[in-house]
Amino acid sequence: MTLRTKLLLWFIVLHLVFAGVAVVVLMEHQNWLFVVEVLFVISIVISYRMVNALFVPMELIRTGAELISERDFTSRFVPVGQPEMDRLIEIYNAMADRLRDERLAAEEQQQLLQKIVEASPSGIVICDFNGAIQQSNPAAQRLLSEPAVREALPLLAAGDSKLVTLAGARKLKILSAEFRDRGFAKSFYLLEEMTEELRLTEKTAYEKLIRMMSHEVNNSVGAVRSLLESVLRYAEQIGPDDRGDFTNALTIAAARIESLNRFMSGFADVVRLPPPHPRDVFLSAVFDDIATLLRPELDQRRIVLRVDIARDETIRVDQSQFEQVSINVIRNAMESIGEDGEIAVAFNDHALTISDTGRGIDPAARDELFTPFFTTKREGRGLGLTIVSEILNNHRLPFTLQNREGGGAEFRVSFT
C-alpha cells in the first residue's frame, strides 16, 4: 500500500468520524445542518488539495527518476505557478540540460576517439576479462593475420614489450598494458611497425661504418700496392735461385691486396646504391637474360630453372637494380640446393615468386636474414640480402622470404 493510499484512507476515516459526530449533533440541533454540510465539503476539498500538494512533488521526482533511468534527457517539466514546485522543476530541468550536454560531449569524444583509433597506423587490440580479443582496429586486424603476432600476445605481461620479426624483414613492436573496466583489469596491446625506423637507423650506422672502413682500407691498399710495385722492380737484382720465390711472393701479396680492394668495393656498393629510376620493363625478358647469364653454373650444378611468365607481362622498376635483386635471390637458391634441384619463377596475382627445392631457411637465422653483415656462408659478407632489401624498399615493393610447406624456400615480391 502506497503512502498516498494510506493518507487518503486516513482522511476518509477521519471524515467518517466527523460525519458520525455531525449526525449526533444534528439530532439535537437540526438548525446547524447547513453549517455542518458546508464544513464537511470544505474539509473534503482541503484534504484532497493537501494530499495533491503533498504528493505532486513526489510524483515529479518519480517521473524525473524514470526519465533519467531511461536516459531521456530531452523531456522538460513546465512550471505550474507554485513556488516550491517551480523551484523543483527549475532544478530538474537544469540537471537534465547538464546531463544532456555531458552525454552529447561524451558521445562526440567517443566518436572522435573511435575515428582516431580506426585511422591509426598502429594496431590497437583490446581483450576481455578472460584475455580473449574483444576489439581491434583495422591496422591490428591486418597484423593479427601473422602467426608470430598471435603467438606473442599471450606471452606478454602488463608493461612488457617485445620486438617481433615478420616475413620480409618487417619489425613489429608489441607493447602490453592494462586498464580498469568496472573495477576489473582488462589488457590491451599496441602494435607498432618499426621496420622503416629500424631500417634507417641500421642504414645510417652501417653506412658510417663502411665509409670509415673504406677510407682506412683504401689508404692502406694504395700505399701497399705502390710499395709492392716498387719492390718488384728490384727482382732483377735477386739471384736466379731466389728470384722466382721472390716474384711469386710479391705477386700473391698483390693479388691479396686486390682481393681486399674488391671486398671493400662490395661493401661500398651498398652505400653508393643510387635511387631507382623506374620504367616499364618486360618481366620475361629480364629472366631470359638472367637465365642466359647463369646457364653455365646451373648446368654445372644440374639445377633446372623454370620460368612461367607471360611474354607481355610488364612491371615498373629500375631494370638494372631489379636484375641485381633477381640474380642475388636465384644465386641464394642455387647455393641452398647445392646440386640436383629446381628453381621456379612465376608471376601471378601481381606477385613475383622465386621458389626452390633447397634445404630451406634455418629458423634460428630467419630473423637476421636481412640484417647487414649477417651471413650463414663460410665466406659470405652478409651483403646480398641487404642489397636486395635496400633496393626493394627504395622501390616501395613489399617482399617476403619464408619456407615452403613442401620444403625449400620462397621469395615473393608484390606489385599491387
PyMOL commands that set and color helices and strands:
alter all, ss='L'
color gray80, all
select helices_A, chain A and resi 3-28+30-69+83-119+138-143+147-155+195-232+235-237+240-271+283-301+319-337+366-368+384-394
alter helices_A, ss='H'
color red, helices_A
select strands_A, chain A and resi 123-127+133-136+161-166+170-181+184-193+279-282+303-308+314-317+341-348+351-356+399-403+409-414
alter strands_A, ss='S'
color yellow, strands_A
deselect
rebuild
show_as cartoon
